């Protein structure tokens, strides 16, 4: 993340220097607006990456476990879901609502795990998460 900030500042420095040199020019206001926009954009991107890192690191609901794994999830409504979880190498179907979790069925034929898309793999490597294959 520090490399990204340094690269952003080095990349934007010539534009900023150009704007400060042409202080008497009529286009100075335009250059300052472009520099302001680029710095604001860089700040927003850095903030998003930092918040994603913090949420991934400190959110207790996103912990991974070798014994318990959510294989699939299907939203049935705004708060209702079907989950296929794997416990002790067996897959179970659960119904989850805001008020209850109901055991529905043990799957006879296990569902294969979905592969992560290349973009998701890159984000997971960026956030230092466990990389699934």
C-alpha positions in Angstrom: 0.0 0.0 0.0 2.9 2.3 0.7 4.3 1.6 -2.7 1.0 2.6 -4.3 1.0 5.9 -2.4 4.6 6.6 -3.4 3.9 5.7 -7.0 0.8 8.0 -7.0 2.7 10.9 -5.6 5.6 10.4 -8.1 3.2 10.1 -11.0 1.3 13.2 -10.0 4.3 15.4 -9.1 5.1 16.6 -12.7 1.5 17.8 -13.1 1.6 19.5 -9.7 5.0 21.1 -10.6 3.7 22.2 -14.0 0.8 23.9 -12.3 2.9 25.7 -9.8 5.4 27.0 -12.5 2.6 28.4 -14.7 1.1 30.5 -11.9 0.6 33.6 -14.1 -0.9 31.7 -17.0 -4.6 31.8 -17.8 -4.8 28.0 -17.8 -3.5 27.7 -14.3 -7.0 27.3 -12.9 -7.6 24.4 -15.2 -4.3 22.7 -14.2 -5.1 23.2 -10.5 -8.5 21.6 -11.0 -7.0 18.6 -12.8 -4.4 18.2 -10.0 -7.1 18.5 -7.3 -9.3 15.9 -9.1 -6.4 13.5 -9.5 -5.3 13.8 -5.9 -8.9 13.4 -4.7 -9.2 10.3 -6.8 -6.0 8.9 -5.4 -7.1 9.6 -1.9 -10.4 7.8 -2.5 -8.7 4.7 -4.0 -6.2 4.5 -1.1 -9.1 4.9 1.4 -11.0 2.0 -0.2 -8.0 -0.3 -0.2 -7.2 0.6 3.4 -10.8 0.0 4.6 -10.9 -3.3 2.7 -7.7 -4.4 4.4 -9.0 -3.4 7.9 -12.4 -5.1 7.4 -10.7 -8.3 6.2 -8.3 -8.2 9.1 -10.6 -7.3 12.0 -14.1 -8.7 11.0 -14.8 -11.8 13.1 -17.4 -13.0 10.7 -14.9 -13.5 7.9 -12.7 -16.0 9.7 -11.8 -19.3 8.0 -11.7 -22.7 9.5 -10.4 -26.0 8.3 -13.3 -27.9 10.0 -16.2 -25.8 8.9 -16.6 -24.3 5.4 -19.4 -22.7 3.5 -19.5 -24.3 0.1 -22.4 -22.5 -1.5 -24.9 -19.8 -0.6 -28.2 -18.9 -2.2 -30.2 -15.9 -1.3 -33.9 -16.6 -1.2 -35.0 -13.2 0.0 -33.6 -10.1 1.6 -32.7 -12.0 4.8 -33.3 -15.7 4.0 -30.6 -17.9 2.6 -29.8 -21.5 1.8 -26.3 -22.6 2.8 -24.4 -25.7 1.9 -21.8 -26.2 4.6 -19.1 -28.8 4.9 -18.4 -30.3 8.3 -16.3 -33.5 8.7 -16.1 -34.0 5.0 -19.9 -34.2 4.8 -22.1 -31.5 3.2 -25.3 -30.3 4.9 -28.0 -28.0 3.6 -29.1 -25.3 6.1 -32.0 -22.8 5.9 -31.0 -19.5 7.5 -33.5 -16.8 8.5 -33.2 -13.8 10.9 -34.8 -15.8 13.6 -33.6 -19.4 13.1 -31.2 -21.8 11.4 -32.8 -25.0 10.3 -31.1 -28.2 9.3 -32.7 -29.4 6.1 -30.8 -32.2 4.5 -27.4 -34.1 4.3 -26.2 -34.1 0.7 -25.5 -37.6 -0.6 -23.4 -36.3 -3.5 -21.1 -33.5 -2.5 -21.2 -30.3 -4.5 -17.8 -29.2 -6.0 -16.3 -26.0 -4.8 -16.5 -23.1 -7.2 -13.3 -21.7 -8.5 -12.5 -18.1 -7.9 -12.4 -15.8 -10.8 -9.0 -14.4 -11.8 -10.0 -10.9 -10.5 -11.1 -12.4 -7.2 -7.8 -14.3 -6.9 -5.9 -11.1 -7.4 -7.9 -9.3 -4.8 -7.4 -12.1 -2.3 -3.7 -12.1 -2.9 -3.7 -8.3 -2.4 -5.6 -8.7 0.9 -3.4 -11.6 2.0 -6.2 -14.1 2.2 -6.1 -17.8 1.7 -6.0 -18.5 -2.0 -8.5 -21.1 -3.2 -7.9 -23.1 -6.4 
